[in-house]
Amino acid sequence: MRFLHPWLLLLALPAFAAAAAALRTPDASALDLPAGKRLRERRPSRRARAARAAPPVLLALALCLIAAALARPQKVLRFPGGTGEGIDIMLSIDSSLSMNAVDFKPTRLDAAKAVARRFVLGRAQDRIGLATFGGAPLLLCPPTLDYEALLGRLDELDAGMTRADGTALGDGLASAVSRLKDSDAKSKVILLLSDGRANTGVVDAPTAAKAAAAYGIKVYAIGVAGTGDSTMTIDDPRYGRVTVPVTDDLDEELLDEIARLTGGKAFRARDGGELKSVFAEIDRLEKSKVALPKIAATGDLHSWPLGAALLILLLESALAAGPLLRWP
């Protein structure tokens, strides 16, 4: 973490000074009673001491937190910089409605997201991007070292999010290729994950694979479907939530062709365990030299000290009106 304007932290010093002065100053509200001397010689009760000390201390703490917020604290994702070992990777994941099939637990898409998350967290110096395709392609995150942002977009991945029916496998692959073709990394890889066959789109899958090969991009094609038919739950506008059958329509021959054309490898995962094994094997890819930035991303954290200051001020008001109420 860093402060963008650290000199503003000096604003906390007057708050501490005011609190210290308030604690040292005699209580001017004390009444001069005939027995005042004898009463003043007695040690004040705990509630009386708390009633005297709490307001200046809490107010000083709130002012310090406000000063910290004005100094603009930031969370910084730091990287060593220079040259490191890494590759450029695009995750291209099918999000057609059939990815809601339950032959993977809980669904094909949820299993793919969980394994992809583990794969991303296992990398350290690779630029990774995310794209999806149903009846049309959709870029969710360009290749980046900001894994936190990437995983946030991965969590948003949902079946049917492209708002187009079908499986545009070729368009999805072409979209991923367009994000890697200008990369300066020596090793460029696409992880293409689908559960069906190409049945729509503008670009056919073999043509997209040849384009990937022309740019030196290797494609690992992963089929995600159990053996035989399955079922999935959909929201029908007439009957509500219903369970419908899902036919085993995985085109393994096309996945094999895509992998062959690009020098990659094709896989068939029939359950979550096999899918983990596939990603574990891909995780052992070769490395190449890439330039790494010293700072990948920053995020403001000023809302935390501001929120804490507000809670402390509310607490001081509640205590002053209740348990620590002081009578003249």
Phi and psi restraints in degrees (value plus and minus 20) as a CYANA .aco file:
   2 ARG   PHI    -161.9  -121.9
   2 ARG   PSI     141.5   181.5
   3 PHE   PHI    -126.8   -86.8
   3 PHE   PSI     106.3   146.3
   4 LEU   PHI     -90.9   -50.9
   4 LEU   PSI     -53.2   -13.2
   5 HIS   PHI    -146.6  -106.6
   5 HIS   PSI      50.9    90.9
   6 PRO   PHI     -82.4   -42.4
   6 PRO   PSI     -46.2    -6.2
   7 TRP   PHI     -83.7   -43.7
   7 TRP   PSI     -41.4    -1.4
   8 LEU   PHI     -90.4   -50.4
   8 LEU   PSI     -33.8     6.2
   9 LEU   PHI     -84.6   -44.6
   9 LEU   PSI     -40.3    -0.3
  10 LEU   PHI     -83.6   -43.6
  10 LEU   PSI     -39.4     0.6
  11 LEU   PHI     -84.4   -44.4
  11 LEU   PSI     -37.2     2.8
  12 ALA   PHI     -95.2   -55.2
  12 ALA   PSI     -41.8    -1.8
  13 LEU   PHI     -83.0   -43.0
  13 LEU   PSI     -66.1   -26.1
  14 PRO   PHI     -78.9   -38.9
  14 PRO   PSI     -53.0   -13.0
  15 ALA   PHI     -84.7   -44.7
  15 ALA   PSI     -64.4   -24.4
  16 PHE   PHI     -83.0   -43.0
  16 PHE   PSI     -62.3   -22.3
  17 ALA   PHI     -83.2   -43.2
  17 ALA   PSI     -62.4   -22.4
  18 ALA   PHI     -85.0   -45.0
  18 ALA   PSI     -59.7   -19.7
  19 ALA   PHI     -86.0   -46.0
  19 ALA   PSI     -62.1   -22.1
  20 ALA   PHI     -84.4   -44.4
  20 ALA   PSI     -60.3   -20.3
  21 ALA   PHI     -85.8   -45.8
  21 ALA   PSI     -58.9   -18.9
  22 ALA   PHI     -85.6   -45.6
  22 ALA   PSI     -54.8   -14.8
  23 LEU   PHI     -93.9   -53.9
  23 LEU   PSI     -49.1    -9.1
  24 ARG   PHI    -104.3   -64.3
  24 ARG   PSI     -46.2    -6.2
  25 THR   PHI     -92.3   -52.3
  25 THR   PSI     112.6   152.6
  26 PRO   PHI     -80.2   -40.2
  26 PRO   PSI     134.2   174.2
  27 ASP   PHI     -94.5   -54.5
  27 ASP   PSI      89.7   129.7
  28 ALA   PHI     -96.1   -56.1
  28 ALA   PSI     -30.3     9.7
  29 SER   PHI    -108.6   -68.6
  29 SER   PSI     -20.7    19.3
  30 ALA   PHI     -86.3   -46.3
  30 ALA   PSI     119.2   159.2
  31 LEU   PHI    -107.0   -67.0
  31 LEU   PSI     120.3   160.3
  32 ASP   PHI    -108.7   -68.7
  32 ASP   PSI      62.6   102.6
  33 LEU   PHI    -109.6   -69.6
  33 LEU   PSI     140.2   180.2
  34 PRO   PHI     -74.6   -34.6
  34 PRO   PSI     -55.5   -15.5
  35 ALA   PHI    -116.8   -76.8
  35 ALA   PSI      -0.9    39.1
  36 GLY   PHI     -81.6   -41.6
  36 GLY   PSI     -60.1   -20.1
  37 LYS   PHI     -81.6   -41.6
  37 LYS   PSI     -64.7   -24.7
  38 ARG   PHI     -86.3   -46.3
  38 ARG   PSI     -57.1   -17.1
  39 LEU   PHI     -89.4   -49.4
  39 LEU   PSI     -55.7   -15.7
  40 ARG   PHI     -89.7   -49.7
  40 ARG   PSI     -44.4    -4.4
  41 GLU   PHI     -94.4   -54.4
  41 GLU   PSI     -38.8     1.2
  42 ARG   PHI     -99.0   -59.0
  42 ARG   PSI     125.8   165.8
  43 ARG   PHI     -91.8   -51.8
  43 ARG   PSI     111.1   151.1
  44 PRO   PHI     -82.1   -42.1
  44 PRO   PSI     132.1   172.1
  45 SER   PHI     -88.9   -48.9
  45 SER   PSI     146.0   186.0
  46 ARG   PHI     -81.2   -41.2
  46 ARG   PSI     -60.7   -20.7
  47 ARG   PHI     -84.1   -44.1
  47 ARG   PSI     -57.9   -17.9
  48 ALA   PHI     -86.8   -46.8
  48 ALA   PSI     -62.2   -22.2
  49 ARG   PHI     -85.0   -45.0
  49 ARG   PSI     -59.6   -19.6
  50 ALA   PHI     -87.3   -47.3
  50 ALA   PSI     -59.3   -19.3
  51 ALA   PHI     -83.6   -43.6
  51 ALA   PSI     -50.3   -10.3
  52 ARG   PHI    -101.2   -61.2
  52 ARG   PSI     -58.8   -18.8
  53 ALA   PHI    -107.5   -67.5
  53 ALA   PSI     -52.5   -12.5
  54 ALA   PHI     -82.1   -42.1
  54 ALA   PSI     -69.1   -29.1
  55 PRO   PHI     -77.6   -37.6
  55 PRO   PSI     -71.5   -31.5
  56 PRO   PHI     -85.6   -45.6
  56 PRO   PSI     -55.7   -15.7
  57 VAL   PHI     -86.8   -46.8
  57 VAL   PSI     -66.1   -26.1
  58 LEU   PHI     -86.7   -46.7
  58 LEU   PSI     -60.9   -20.9
  59 LEU   PHI     -84.3   -44.3
  59 LEU   PSI     -60.3   -20.3
  60 ALA   PHI     -84.2   -44.2
  60 ALA   PSI     -60.5   -20.5
  61 LEU   PHI     -84.7   -44.7
  61 LEU   PSI     -60.3   -20.3
  62 ALA   PHI     -84.1   -44.1
  62 ALA   PSI     -61.9   -21.9
  63 LEU   PHI     -85.3   -45.3
  63 LEU   PSI     -56.5   -16.5
  64 CYS   PHI     -83.6   -43.6
  64 CYS   PSI     -61.1   -21.1
  65 LEU   PHI     -87.0   -47.0
  65 LEU   PSI     -57.1   -17.1
  66 ILE   PHI     -84.5   -44.5
  66 ILE   PSI     -60.4   -20.4
  67 ALA   PHI     -82.6   -42.6
  67 ALA   PSI     -59.7   -19.7
  68 ALA   PHI     -84.0   -44.0
  68 ALA   PSI     -58.3   -18.3
  69 ALA   PHI     -86.5   -46.5
  69 ALA   PSI     -60.0   -20.0
  70 LEU   PHI     -85.7   -45.7
  70 LEU   PSI     -48.4    -8.4
  71 ALA   PHI     -92.2   -52.2
  71 ALA   PSI     -27.5    12.5
  72 ARG   PHI      39.6    79.6
  72 ARG   PSI      54.1    94.1
  73 PRO   PHI     -87.8   -47.8
  73 PRO   PSI     122.8   162.8
  74 GLN   PHI    -154.7  -114.7
  74 GLN   PSI     119.2   159.2
  75 LYS   PHI    -105.7   -65.7
  75 LYS   PSI     107.6   147.6
  76 VAL   PHI    -138.9   -98.9
  76 VAL   PSI     105.9   145.9
  77 LEU   PHI    -109.0   -69.0
  77 LEU   PSI      88.3   128.3
  78 ARG   PHI    -122.1   -82.1
  78 ARG   PSI     124.0   164.0
  79 PHE   PHI    -149.8  -109.8
  79 PHE   PSI     136.0   176.0
  80 PRO   PHI     -85.6   -45.6
  80 PRO   PSI     -40.2    -0.2
  81 GLY   PHI      58.0    98.0
  81 GLY   PSI     159.9   199.9
  82 GLY   PHI      56.8    96.8
  82 GLY   PSI    -162.3  -122.3
  83 THR   PHI    -134.5   -94.5
  83 THR   PSI     113.6   153.6
  84 GLY   PHI    -152.5  -112.5
  84 GLY   PSI     154.9   194.9
  85 GLU   PHI    -110.3   -70.3
  85 GLU   PSI     104.2   144.2
  86 GLY   PHI    -193.3  -153.3
  86 GLY   PSI     151.3   191.3
  87 ILE   PHI    -155.6  -115.6
  87 ILE   PSI     144.9   184.9
  88 ASP   PHI    -119.0   -79.0
  88 ASP   PSI     108.2   148.2
  89 ILE   PHI    -150.0  -110.0
  89 ILE   PSI     116.9   156.9
  90 MET   PHI    -137.1   -97.1
  90 MET   PSI     105.9   145.9
  91 LEU   PHI    -110.5   -70.5
  91 LEU   PSI      98.2   138.2
  92 SER   PHI    -136.8   -96.8
  92 SER   PSI      84.2   124.2
  93 ILE   PHI    -134.0   -94.0
  93 ILE   PSI     109.5   149.5
  94 ASP   PHI     -84.9   -44.9
  94 ASP   PSI     109.8   149.8
  95 SER   PHI    -144.9  -104.9
  95 SER   PSI       9.6    49.6
  96 SER   PHI     -87.4   -47.4
  96 SER   PSI     142.6   182.6
  97 LEU   PHI     -80.4   -40.4
  97 LEU   PSI     -48.9    -8.9
  98 SER   PHI     -86.4   -46.4
  98 SER   PSI     -33.7     6.3
  99 MET   PHI     -90.9   -50.9
  99 MET   PSI     -23.6    16.4
 100 ASN   PHI    -106.5   -66.5
 100 ASN   PSI     -17.2    22.8
 101 ALA   PHI     -80.3   -40.3
 101 ALA   PSI     127.2   167.2
 102 VAL   PHI    -122.4   -82.4
 102 VAL   PSI      -1.6    38.4
 103 ASP   PHI     -92.9   -52.9
 103 ASP   PSI     -34.5     5.5
 104 PHE   PHI    -127.5   -87.5
 104 PHE   PSI     127.4   167.4
 105 LYS   PHI    -120.5   -80.5
 105 LYS   PSI     108.8   148.8
 106 PRO   PHI     -97.6   -57.6
 106 PRO   PSI     -51.3   -11.3
 107 THR   PHI    -163.1  -123.1
 107 THR   PSI     149.8   189.8
 108 ARG   PHI     -79.0   -39.0
 108 ARG   PSI     -65.7   -25.7
 109 LEU   PHI     -88.2   -48.2
 109 LEU   PSI     -61.6   -21.6
 110 ASP   PHI     -83.9   -43.9
 110 ASP   PSI     -59.5   -19.5
 111 ALA   PHI     -84.7   -44.7
 111 ALA   PSI     -61.6   -21.6
 112 ALA   PHI     -83.9   -43.9
 112 ALA   PSI     -61.6   -21.6
 113 LYS   PHI     -84.1   -44.1
 113 LYS   PSI     -61.6   -21.6
 114 ALA   PHI     -83.9   -43.9
 114 ALA   PSI     -62.8   -22.8
 115 VAL   PHI     -91.1   -51.1
 115 VAL   PSI     -58.3   -18.3
 116 ALA   PHI     -84.1   -44.1
 116 ALA   PSI     -59.6   -19.6
 117 ARG   PHI     -80.2   -40.2
 117 ARG   PSI     -65.4   -25.4
 118 ARG   PHI     -84.2   -44.2
 118 ARG   PSI     -56.9   -16.9
 119 PHE   PHI     -83.5   -43.5
 119 PHE   PSI     -66.0   -26.0
 120 VAL   PHI     -83.1   -43.1
 120 VAL   PSI     -64.8   -24.8
 121 LEU   PHI     -86.6   -46.6
 121 LEU   PSI     -39.9     0.1
 122 GLY   PHI    -104.5   -64.5
 122 GLY   PSI     -29.9    10.1
 123 ARG   PHI    -114.9   -74.9
 123 ARG   PSI     137.2   177.2
 124 ALA   PHI    -147.8  -107.8
 124 ALA   PSI     -53.9   -13.9
 125 GLN   PHI    -153.9  -113.9
 125 GLN   PSI       9.8    49.8
 126 ASP   PHI    -130.2   -90.2
 126 ASP   PSI     116.7   156.7
 127 ARG   PHI    -100.3   -60.3
 127 ARG   PSI     104.2   144.2
 128 ILE   PHI    -146.5  -106.5
 128 ILE   PSI     115.1   155.1
 129 GLY   PHI    -143.0  -103.0
 129 GLY   PSI     151.1   191.1
 130 LEU   PHI    -158.4  -118.4
 130 LEU   PSI     109.5   149.5
 131 ALA   PHI    -154.4  -114.4
 131 ALA   PSI     138.0   178.0
 132 THR   PHI    -156.4  -116.4
 132 THR   PSI     145.5   185.5
 133 PHE   PHI    -173.8  -133.8
 133 PHE   PSI     120.4   160.4
 134 GLY   PHI    -145.5  -105.5
 134 GLY   PSI    -125.2   -85.2
 135 GLY   PHI    -103.1   -63.1
 135 GLY   PSI     -26.5    13.5
 136 ALA   PHI    -172.0  -132.0
 136 ALA   PSI     135.1   175.1
 137 PRO   PHI    -102.5   -62.5
 137 PRO   PSI     136.0   176.0
 138 LEU   PHI    -170.7  -130.7
 138 LEU   PSI     102.9   142.9
 139 LEU   PHI    -103.9   -63.9
 139 LEU   PSI     106.4   146.4
 140 LEU   PHI    -122.1   -82.1
 140 LEU   PSI     -54.1   -14.1
 141 CYS   PHI    -178.0  -138.0
 141 CYS   PSI     104.0   144.0
 142 PRO   PHI     -90.0   -50.0
 142 PRO   PSI     144.4   184.4
 143 PRO   PHI     -75.3   -35.3
 143 PRO   PSI     109.6   149.6
 144 THR   PHI    -172.1  -132.1
 144 THR   PSI     140.5   180.5
 145 LEU   PHI    -115.8   -75.8
 145 LEU   PSI     -23.4    16.6
 146 ASP   PHI    -104.1   -64.1
 146 ASP   PSI      62.1   102.1
 147 TYR   PHI     -84.6   -44.6
 147 TYR   PSI     -49.1    -9.1
 148 GLU   PHI     -82.6   -42.6
 148 GLU   PSI     -65.1   -25.1
 149 ALA   PHI     -85.8   -45.8
 149 ALA   PSI     -61.0   -21.0
 150 LEU   PHI     -80.6   -40.6
 150 LEU   PSI     -66.0   -26.0
 151 LEU   PHI     -87.3   -47.3
 151 LEU   PSI     -50.4   -10.4
 152 GLY   PHI     -83.2   -43.2
 152 GLY   PSI     -61.5   -21.5
 153 ARG   PHI     -90.6   -50.6
 153 ARG   PSI     -53.7   -13.7
 154 LEU   PHI     -82.8   -42.8
 154 LEU   PSI     -59.0   -19.0
 155 ASP   PHI     -82.8   -42.8
 155 ASP   PSI     -49.2    -9.2
 156 GLU   PHI     -99.5   -59.5
 156 GLU   PSI     -31.3     8.7
 157 LEU   PHI     -83.0   -43.0
 157 LEU   PSI     108.0   148.0
 158 ASP   PHI    -163.8  -123.8
 158 ASP   PSI     127.4   167.4
 159 ALA   PHI     -84.3   -44.3
 159 ALA   PSI     112.1   152.1
 160 GLY   PHI      63.7   103.7
 160 GLY   PSI     -11.0    29.0
 161 MET   PHI     -91.0   -51.0
 161 MET   PSI     -37.9     2.1
 162 THR   PHI     -99.1   -59.1
 162 THR   PSI     -27.7    12.3
 163 ARG   PHI      40.3    80.3
 163 ARG   PSI       8.3    48.3
 164 ALA   PHI    -160.5  -120.5
 164 ALA   PSI     112.2   152.2
 165 ASP   PHI     -96.4   -56.4
 165 ASP   PSI     135.4   175.4
 166 GLY   PHI      80.6   120.6
 166 GLY   PSI    -194.8  -154.8
 167 THR   PHI    -149.9  -109.9
 167 THR   PSI      79.4   119.4
 168 ALA   PHI    -109.1   -69.1
 168 ALA   PSI      52.9    92.9
 169 LEU   PHI     -81.8   -41.8
 169 LEU   PSI     -62.8   -22.8
 170 GLY   PHI     -85.4   -45.4
 170 GLY   PSI     -62.2   -22.2
 171 ASP   PHI     -84.8   -44.8
 171 ASP   PSI     -59.0   -19.0
 172 GLY   PHI     -83.6   -43.6
 172 GLY   PSI     -61.8   -21.8
 173 LEU   PHI     -88.0   -48.0
 173 LEU   PSI     -62.0   -22.0
 174 ALA   PHI     -83.5   -43.5
 174 ALA   PSI     -57.7   -17.7
 175 SER   PHI     -82.6   -42.6
 175 SER   PSI     -62.3   -22.3
 176 ALA   PHI     -86.4   -46.4
 176 ALA   PSI     -58.6   -18.6
 177 VAL   PHI     -81.5   -41.5
 177 VAL   PSI     -60.7   -20.7
 178 SER   PHI     -83.5   -43.5
 178 SER   PSI     -44.0    -4.0
 179 ARG   PHI    -105.7   -65.7
 179 ARG   PSI     -35.7     4.3
 180 LEU   PHI    -130.3   -90.3
 180 LEU   PSI     -34.7     5.3
 181 LYS   PHI     -82.4   -42.4
 181 LYS   PSI     -50.8   -10.8
 182 ASP   PHI    -117.7   -77.7
 182 ASP   PSI     -11.6    28.4
 183 SER   PHI     -88.4   -48.4
 183 SER   PSI     124.9   164.9
 184 ASP   PHI    -112.9   -72.9
 184 ASP   PSI     -15.8    24.2
 185 ALA   PHI     -92.0   -52.0
 185 ALA   PSI     124.0   164.0
 186 LYS   PHI     -94.1   -54.1
 186 LYS   PSI     -44.3    -4.3
 187 SER   PHI    -141.0  -101.0
 187 SER   PSI     101.2   141.2
 188 LYS   PHI    -147.8  -107.8
 188 LYS   PSI     111.4   151.4
 189 VAL   PHI    -155.3  -115.3
 189 VAL   PSI     119.8   159.8
 190 ILE   PHI    -137.0   -97.0
 190 ILE   PSI     110.0   150.0
 191 LEU   PHI    -121.2   -81.2
 191 LEU   PSI      82.5   122.5
 192 LEU   PHI    -118.3   -78.3
 192 LEU   PSI      97.6   137.6
 193 LEU   PHI    -142.6  -102.6
 193 LEU   PSI     104.2   144.2
 194 SER   PHI    -169.9  -129.9
 194 SER   PSI     139.1   179.1
 195 ASP   PHI    -137.6   -97.6
 195 ASP   PSI     -14.9    25.1
 196 GLY   PHI    -158.1  -118.1
 196 GLY   PSI    -170.1  -130.1
 197 ARG   PHI    -146.1  -106.1
 197 ARG   PSI     135.0   175.0
 198 ALA   PHI     -87.7   -47.7
 198 ALA   PSI     101.1   141.1
 199 ASN   PHI    -155.4  -115.4
 199 ASN   PSI     -12.3    27.7
 200 THR   PHI    -180.1  -140.1
 200 THR   PSI     157.8   197.8
 201 GLY   PHI      89.9   129.9
 201 GLY   PSI     151.6   191.6
 202 VAL   PHI    -113.5   -73.5
 202 VAL   PSI     -60.2   -20.2
 203 VAL   PHI    -122.8   -82.8
 203 VAL   PSI     109.3   149.3
 204 ASP   PHI     -98.5   -58.5
 204 ASP   PSI     131.6   171.6
 205 ALA   PHI     -80.6   -40.6
 205 ALA   PSI     -63.9   -23.9
 206 PRO   PHI     -80.4   -40.4
 206 PRO   PSI     -57.0   -17.0
 207 THR   PHI     -85.2   -45.2
 207 THR   PSI     -61.9   -21.9
 208 ALA   PHI     -83.9   -43.9
 208 ALA   PSI     -56.8   -16.8
 209 ALA   PHI     -87.0   -47.0
 209 ALA   PSI     -59.6   -19.6
 210 LYS   PHI     -85.2   -45.2
 210 LYS   PSI     -55.7   -15.7
 211 ALA   PHI     -85.4   -45.4
 211 ALA   PSI     -60.1   -20.1
 212 ALA   PHI     -81.4   -41.4
 212 ALA   PSI     -64.3   -24.3
 213 ALA   PHI     -83.3   -43.3
 213 ALA   PSI     -56.6   -16.6
 214 ALA   PHI     -84.3   -44.3
 214 ALA   PSI     -50.1   -10.1
 215 TYR   PHI    -115.4   -75.4
 215 TYR   PSI     -10.6    29.4
 216 GLY   PHI      51.8    91.8
 216 GLY   PSI      10.4    50.4
 217 ILE   PHI    -121.8   -81.8
 217 ILE   PSI     107.3   147.3
 218 LYS   PHI    -114.4   -74.4
 218 LYS   PSI     114.9   154.9
 219 VAL   PHI    -133.3   -93.3
 219 VAL   PSI     106.1   146.1
 220 TYR   PHI    -122.4   -82.4
 220 TYR   PSI      89.7   129.7
 221 ALA   PHI    -115.3   -75.3
 221 ALA   PSI     104.0   144.0
 222 ILE   PHI    -140.5  -100.5
 222 ILE   PSI      99.0   139.0
 223 GLY   PHI    -110.4   -70.4
 223 GLY   PSI     106.8   146.8
 224 VAL   PHI    -136.6   -96.6
 224 VAL   PSI      75.7   115.7
 225 ALA   PHI    -187.7  -147.7
 225 ALA   PSI     115.5   155.5
 226 GLY   PHI     -91.7   -51.7
 226 GLY   PSI     152.3   192.3
 227 THR   PHI     -99.4   -59.4
 227 THR   PSI     104.1   144.1
 228 GLY   PHI      70.4   110.4
 228 GLY   PSI    -198.8  -158.8
 229 ASP   PHI     -96.7   -56.7
 229 ASP   PSI     143.9   183.9
 230 SER   PHI    -159.9  -119.9
 230 SER   PSI    -187.1  -147.1
 231 THR   PHI    -155.9  -115.9
 231 THR   PSI     141.5   181.5
 232 MET   PHI    -168.5  -128.5
 232 MET   PSI     140.3   180.3
 233 THR   PHI    -122.6   -82.6
 233 THR   PSI     111.8   151.8
 234 ILE   PHI    -149.8  -109.8
 234 ILE   PSI     140.7   180.7
 235 ASP   PHI    -118.7   -78.7
 235 ASP   PSI      83.7   123.7
 236 ASP   PHI    -106.0   -66.0
 236 ASP   PSI     109.9   149.9
 237 PRO   PHI     -82.2   -42.2
 237 PRO   PSI     -39.3     0.7
 238 ARG   PHI    -121.0   -81.0
 238 ARG   PSI     -61.4   -21.4
 239 TYR   PHI    -128.1   -88.1
 239 TYR   PSI     -20.5    19.5
 240 GLY   PHI      61.7   101.7
 240 GLY   PSI    -169.6  -129.6
 241 ARG   PHI     -98.5   -58.5
 241 ARG   PSI     100.3   140.3
 242 VAL   PHI    -154.0  -114.0
 242 VAL   PSI     139.5   179.5
 243 THR   PHI    -121.9   -81.9
 243 THR   PSI     108.9   148.9
 244 VAL   PHI    -145.1  -105.1
 244 VAL   PSI     135.3   175.3
 245 PRO   PHI     -96.3   -56.3
 245 PRO   PSI     132.0   172.0
 246 VAL   PHI    -145.1  -105.1
 246 VAL   PSI     100.3   140.3
 247 THR   PHI    -100.1   -60.1
 247 THR   PSI     121.4   161.4
 248 ASP   PHI     -91.8   -51.8
 248 ASP   PSI      81.7   121.7
 249 ASP   PHI    -143.7  -103.7
 249 ASP   PSI       5.7    45.7
 250 LEU   PHI     -89.1   -49.1
 250 LEU   PSI     108.0   148.0
 251 ASP   PHI    -114.9   -74.9
 251 ASP   PSI      63.6   103.6
 252 GLU   PHI     -86.8   -46.8
 252 GLU   PSI     -52.6   -12.6
 253 GLU   PHI     -82.7   -42.7
 253 GLU   PSI     -59.8   -19.8
 254 LEU   PHI     -87.7   -47.7
 254 LEU   PSI     -60.6   -20.6
 255 LEU   PHI     -83.3   -43.3
 255 LEU   PSI     -60.0   -20.0
 256 ASP   PHI     -82.0   -42.0
 256 ASP   PSI     -60.9   -20.9
 257 GLU   PHI     -85.7   -45.7
 257 GLU   PSI     -62.6   -22.6
 258 ILE   PHI     -80.0   -40.0
 258 ILE   PSI     -66.2   -26.2
 259 ALA   PHI     -84.6   -44.6
 259 ALA   PSI     -61.6   -21.6
 260 ARG   PHI     -84.2   -44.2
 260 ARG   PSI     -62.9   -22.9
 261 LEU   PHI     -85.2   -45.2
 261 LEU   PSI     -46.6    -6.6
 262 THR   PHI    -126.9   -86.9
 262 THR   PSI     -18.6    21.4
 263 GLY   PHI      56.2    96.2
 263 GLY   PSI      -0.4    39.6
 264 GLY   PHI    -117.1   -77.1
 264 GLY   PSI    -165.3  -125.3
 265 LYS   PHI    -170.7  -130.7
 265 LYS   PSI     124.9   164.9
 266 ALA   PHI    -125.5   -85.5
 266 ALA   PSI     125.9   165.9
 267 PHE   PHI    -153.3  -113.3
 267 PHE   PSI     135.5   175.5
 268 ARG   PHI    -147.3  -107.3
 268 ARG   PSI      94.8   134.8
 269 ALA   PHI    -124.1   -84.1
 269 ALA   PSI     101.8   141.8
 270 ARG   PHI    -119.5   -79.5
 270 ARG   PSI     -29.3    10.7
 271 ASP   PHI    -178.7  -138.7
 271 ASP   PSI     158.0   198.0
 272 GLY   PHI     -82.0   -42.0
 272 GLY   PSI     -55.7   -15.7
 273 GLY   PHI     -84.6   -44.6
 273 GLY   PSI     -64.1   -24.1
 274 GLU   PHI     -85.9   -45.9
 274 GLU   PSI     -55.0   -15.0
 275 LEU   PHI     -85.7   -45.7
 275 LEU   PSI     -59.0   -19.0
 276 LYS   PHI     -82.6   -42.6
 276 LYS   PSI     -60.4   -20.4
 277 SER   PHI     -85.3   -45.3
 277 SER   PSI     -57.9   -17.9
 278 VAL   PHI     -81.9   -41.9
 278 VAL   PSI     -68.6   -28.6
 279 PHE   PHI     -87.0   -47.0
 279 PHE   PSI     -52.5   -12.5
 280 ALA   PHI     -84.5   -44.5
 280 ALA   PSI     -58.6   -18.6
 281 GLU   PHI     -88.6   -48.6
 281 GLU   PSI     -62.5   -22.5
 282 ILE   PHI     -85.0   -45.0
 282 ILE   PSI     -49.7    -9.7
 283 ASP   PHI     -82.7   -42.7
 283 ASP   PSI     -37.9     2.1
 284 ARG   PHI    -113.7   -73.7
 284 ARG   PSI      15.3    55.3
 285 LEU   PHI     -89.4   -49.4
 285 LEU   PSI     139.4   179.4
 286 GLU   PHI     -89.5   -49.5
 286 GLU   PSI     139.1   179.1
 287 LYS   PHI    -129.3   -89.3
 287 LYS   PSI     141.4   181.4
 288 SER   PHI    -167.2  -127.2
 288 SER   PSI     144.4   184.4
 289 LYS   PHI     -97.0   -57.0
 289 LYS   PSI     109.7   149.7
 290 VAL   PHI    -156.7  -116.7
 290 VAL   PSI     133.3   173.3
 291 ALA   PHI    -102.9   -62.9
 291 ALA   PSI     112.9   152.9
 292 LEU   PHI    -132.4   -92.4
 292 LEU   PSI     112.7   152.7
 293 PRO   PHI     -95.6   -55.6
 293 PRO   PSI     135.1   175.1
 294 LYS   PHI     -93.2   -53.2
 294 LYS   PSI     -54.1   -14.1
 295 ILE   PHI    -149.9  -109.9
 295 ILE   PSI     104.9   144.9
 296 ALA   PHI    -111.4   -71.4
 296 ALA   PSI     -57.7   -17.7
 297 ALA   PHI    -182.6  -142.6
 297 ALA   PSI     136.2   176.2
 298 THR   PHI    -152.0  -112.0
 298 THR   PSI     132.8   172.8
 299 GLY   PHI    -160.5  -120.5
 299 GLY   PSI     111.4   151.4
 300 ASP   PHI     -90.4   -50.4
 300 ASP   PSI     120.4   160.4
 301 LEU   PHI    -140.8  -100.8
 301 LEU   PSI      -5.3    34.7
 302 HIS   PHI     -84.1   -44.1
 302 HIS   PSI     -42.7    -2.7
 303 SER   PHI     -85.9   -45.9
 303 SER   PSI     -48.1    -8.1
 304 TRP   PHI     -87.3   -47.3
 304 TRP   PSI     -73.7   -33.7
 305 PRO   PHI     -84.8   -44.8
 305 PRO   PSI     -52.9   -12.9
 306 LEU   PHI     -85.1   -45.1
 306 LEU   PSI     -62.5   -22.5
 307 GLY   PHI     -84.1   -44.1
 307 GLY   PSI     -61.2   -21.2
 308 ALA   PHI     -85.0   -45.0
 308 ALA   PSI     -59.6   -19.6
 309 ALA   PHI     -82.5   -42.5
 309 ALA   PSI     -61.6   -21.6
 310 LEU   PHI     -82.8   -42.8
 310 LEU   PSI     -63.3   -23.3
 311 LEU   PHI     -83.1   -43.1
 311 LEU   PSI     -59.8   -19.8
 312 ILE   PHI     -86.1   -46.1
 312 ILE   PSI     -60.9   -20.9
 313 LEU   PHI     -84.0   -44.0
 313 LEU   PSI     -60.4   -20.4
 314 LEU   PHI     -84.7   -44.7
 314 LEU   PSI     -58.6   -18.6
 315 LEU   PHI     -84.4   -44.4
 315 LEU   PSI     -63.0   -23.0
 316 GLU   PHI     -82.7   -42.7
 316 GLU   PSI     -61.0   -21.0
 317 SER   PHI     -85.3   -45.3
 317 SER   PSI     -61.4   -21.4
 318 ALA   PHI     -86.4   -46.4
 318 ALA   PSI     -60.9   -20.9
 319 LEU   PHI     -87.7   -47.7
 319 LEU   PSI     -59.5   -19.5
 320 ALA   PHI     -86.7   -46.7
 320 ALA   PSI     -48.0    -8.0
 321 ALA   PHI    -113.6   -73.6
 321 ALA   PSI     -23.9    16.1
 322 GLY   PHI    -151.2  -111.2
 322 GLY   PSI    -124.9   -84.9
 323 PRO   PHI     -79.5   -39.5
 323 PRO   PSI     -51.6   -11.6
 324 LEU   PHI    -127.8   -87.8
 324 LEU   PSI       6.5    46.5
 325 LEU   PHI     -81.8   -41.8
 325 LEU   PSI     110.3   150.3
 326 ARG   PHI    -128.7   -88.7
 326 ARG   PSI     108.8   148.8
 327 TRP   PHI    -117.4   -77.4
 327 TRP   PSI     126.4   166.4
